[in-house]
Structures are given as structure tokens and as C-alpha cells.
Amino acid sequence: MLIIKKTSDIKSSEITDKEVFLQRRRFLRAAALVTGGALAPGLILPSSASAGEKLAGVRKSAYRVDDKLTPYEYVTSYNNFYEFGTDKSSPAKLAPKMKTRPWKIAVEGEVNKPGVYDIDDFIKPYVLEERVYRLRCVEAWSMVVPWVGIPLGDVIKRFEPNSRAKYVAFETLYDPEQMPGQEPGLFGGGLDWPYQEGLRIDEAMHPLTLLGVGLYGEVLPNQNGAPLRLVVPWKYGFKSIKSIVKMRFVEQQPVTTWNNAASSEYGFYSNVNPEVDHPRWSQKAERRIGEDSWFAPKRPTLMFNGYAEQVASLYAGMDLKKYY
Amino acid sequence: MVVNPQALAVHPARSITSVQWLRWVIKPILFVVCLLPLAGLVWDGVHENLGANPVETIRLFTGDWTLRFLLITLAVTPVRRLTGWNVVIRVRRMLGLFAFFYAALHIISYVWLDQFFMWDLIIEDVYKRPYITVGFTAFMLLIPLALTSTNGMVRRLGGKRWQRLHQLVYIIAILGVVHFWWLVKSDITEPLIYAIVLALLLGYRLIWALRKA
């Protein structure tokens, strides 16, 4: 995981700024504590659960790529979260005011145990895991993020979906008072709120699919989708819906926000695929935020964002140019 | 800052002429002012203050300023007619060339920083992506205007023909706004503002032409 470089190999542009460095130190210390400590589930989220607070009881998962982590500063300041404005910098400015406690998650549809759960009860039965995943945005940039979360599959099993549950639909909070981007625009033209996403049930049950509650060992900052978000590393970032308030198990493929807004540009599947271009961006290559030099070509994008070995079988026999 | 050069010619013995005023004061100041956006960008670049995706920041910034300079250039004639400040026509060429300058930086940032001279990808972009097609077309159309901006070229082409050629700028500005509009994913507020300003500037010309006819 750690790559040790000689001093002479390190360009000044690669040197992490102090704040990030300190955060990383704290994180590593916490990780060390955890490794030596008890792995008891149950005492997970700090009671106030505000962004940046240390998460206890995090187990390091084997699901981690060796790529260099994107600095915390960039992961938390360069965000697409249109509920807080379309500028990449707006969410970091406007989201921190959002209240993430109390927070309810409704589980509905084709399950034996539907209900409305408090976020803390929702998370409590599970051990938090840290997983280092690549994140590939449909806009041809990418990051490497150490998420903290729980496998969605484990959560789904607990609600006992029935045989009609072919898809899972997710919904983000709708609250224009807290999410200024949801206010009707001066000229219209925004997205239909609330934001909706969906996965096929086998995608949702896949061991790589994560429900995120933190990053860099800390409680998820609001701009990154607190208190609960989806992380599906082999799909374009917009599939990983943020600030989830509802999970609905359904028989038909659910409506998803971007697909609804521009179906020729954003498919339901939206698997990372360098062979299928977005009409406005080539998907062949990507810029790794905070790492790739300004004066270097973009790096090639990998099929399924590098997770082909794990997920390609989900799509065996499907024409991925048609089901993009 | 707008100075009426005639006002300075009241005491010809003591003061510089209006031509000198234009050449040695107004134009150099305007030149520096037009470079300020670039200076700000370079400053932020040197101080690593261009955010998580500097290449994107540079691309958007130079694109914004290209559109702004196009609109500022197109505002010269209406401003002159509405205010009677004839001096503004004397700086129109400089403003137009700055539009070209920022457009060139925009293209360079795309070809160099964004695509790193991957010509196959660039050609594919121009061919396949409508917003890039129109943006590229707009830049291609700007080139002859920049090349024929000298006094010598005006003479060589003749005023009428030169003017006809330079009316291309109306099309270029429209393509520029369309380029921005098609690039935006969902919130069209910003391109709409540019479109409204452009519509006012072109609409003013239309009304002027109709009234003269």
C-alpha cells in the first residue's frame, strides 16, 4: 500500500500540505489503534457525527487499490453535488450547514422488513470497513478515495427482499431550504429533484458496492454525501448517490435523475467504459486529480474503472454499447 | 475610464494632442487592463491556487474571457452611437485582438494541457462533439479577422470588403455562446446571461439598420 520514494524522486508539487499531512497522521494513528484494538461492532458513529470527527472501530478491508490517495483537501473541495450548486466548489461552501442528525432512511417496496430507520440504528449492526477505491467521474477526471462504510449487500440481506425485488432505487433528501440547488432556478433548466439513482439487485448485492459513512477515517463531510451515500466504484460517479433518505426495492428498472434529464448521455448502467464515449467527453482517458501533472497526457481509463475482474461477469452477454 | 480627447486639446501649446493622448496614455493603460485577467490566472497558478483541477480552471477561465472580450468588442459600436464617444472606436481593434488572444490561450489550454497533443483524440472531439465543433469553428473564423486587423490589410482589402469580412464576428460570437450553452450539463444560467447580452448587442444593430433603411 505505501510506496516509499527516495527524496530525489519527489517533486515539490507532490509534497502534501501540512493540514493534509496532519490529517493523514491522525488517520494512520487511528488505523494503528484499530488494528490492535477490538473490532466490536455497535459503537460506530460518534453521537454528534459531525464532519471530520474520527470514526472508531474501522477495519481495513482487503478491497484497496495501490494508487496514491487523492489529498483530503481535493476530495472534500472538488465535488459534484448539484443540490448545493453546479460549481465544483459550491458544495464545500454550502453543504456544511445541512443537518445530518436526526436522519431517517425509509426502506420500502418488495422486502419482508420495510420500515423507517434512524441512521445510527441503520449502521449499528455492522463493522465499518475502510476501502480504497478509484472514483471516475463521467467528466473524465478521477480520484482515489479511502472510504469508510459497510457493504450494501449485508444491509440488503437484513431487509429480506422478496423474489420481485429486481432493482433497488435510491433517493436523496429533498429539502430546498437546506439544499439551495433544489430551489427552482431563475431560468429553470436544473434537474428534477429529488435526485434518484438505482442499481440492479445483483449490482447492489455485489461485494464491492459500499454504503459510505466516512472518508480518510473520519465522518463523511456533508459535501461528500453525509450521512450516508452509495459508492459503486466501477460506475461513473453520479451513480453513487449522496445523502440517501430512501431505498425502494422494485420489480421494474427505476427512473434515475441523469438518465431522465438526458438519456442519450447518461445510461441506467453507466459503467465506466473507455469504449463508449459520452457525447461531450471522450471516455478513453482521465485526469487524476491532485496527481497528474498539468503537462502530461491524461491516463487511460480502465474497463469498469479497473474492476473488470470483479464485476464483468455481471454483464456477461450484454451489449454494453446499447446498455451504456 | 473614458477621457474626451478634445478636452485636452484646449491648450494645444501646453498639452499633448489627442492622438498622442490616445497612443501614449489610453491605449497602454487599456492594454495593461486587458492583460489583468491573465495576470490573475498566472498569479493563482504560481501560488497553486487553481483548485483541484487546474487544467479545467484554466480552460474555463480563458473561455469565459474570450466570450467577454467578444461581447466588449461588440459593445463598441452601440456605445459610440449612444454616447457620442468616438474615441472608443479607436480601441476596438485592440479589444478584438484580445478576444483572439484569450481564444488562442483557450485553444492552447485544450490542445496542450487538456489533450496533450493527442491529435487523434482532438480530431475525434472536433468531429464528434457538437460543442467542440462549433467552438473550433468559431476560433477558425477568428483567425482571418486577426490577420486582417492591420491598417495595411484594411487598405489592401478596401473598406467595404474589409467590413463585410469583419461582420463574421457576429457569427463567431453566436457560435461562442452556443459552444458554452452546449457544454453546460444542466444549469444554463451563465450561458443564458451571455446570450441575452449578445442578443441586445446584435438587436441594437438590427434596429439601427432597419431605421436607416
Boltz contact constraints between the chains, C-beta under 6 A:
constraints:
  - contact:
      token1: [A, 74]
      token2: [B, 52]
      max_distance: 6.0
  - contact:
      token1: [A, 78]
      token2: [B, 52]
      max_distance: 6.0
  - contact:
      token1: [A, 86]
      token2: [B, 187]
      max_distance: 6.0
  - contact:
      token1: [A, 141]
      token2: [B, 53]
      max_distance: 6.0
  - contact:
      token1: [A, 187]
      token2: [B, 189]
      max_distance: 6.0
  - contact:
      token1: [A, 187]
      token2: [B, 192]
      max_distance: 6.0
  - contact:
      token1: [A, 189]
      token2: [B, 187]
      max_distance: 6.0
  - contact:
      token1: [A, 189]
      token2: [B, 188]
      max_distance: 6.0
  - contact:
      token1: [A, 190]
      token2: [B, 186]
      max_distance: 6.0
  - contact:
      token1: [A, 190]
      token2: [B, 187]
      max_distance: 6.0
  - contact:
      token1: [A, 191]
      token2: [B, 186]
      max_distance: 6.0
  - contact:
      token1: [A, 280]
      token2: [B, 129]
      max_distance: 6.0
  - contact:
      token1: [A, 282]
      token2: [B, 121]
      max_distance: 6.0
  - contact:
      token1: [A, 289]
      token2: [B, 52]
      max_distance: 6.0
  - contact:
      token1: [A, 289]
      token2: [B, 53]
      max_distance: 6.0
  - contact:
      token1: [A, 294]
      token2: [B, 54]
      max_distance: 6.0
  - contact:
      token1: [A, 294]
      token2: [B, 55]
      max_distance: 6.0
  - contact:
      token1: [A, 294]
      token2: [B, 113]
      max_distance: 6.0
  - contact:
      token1: [A, 297]
      token2: [B, 116]
      max_distance: 6.0
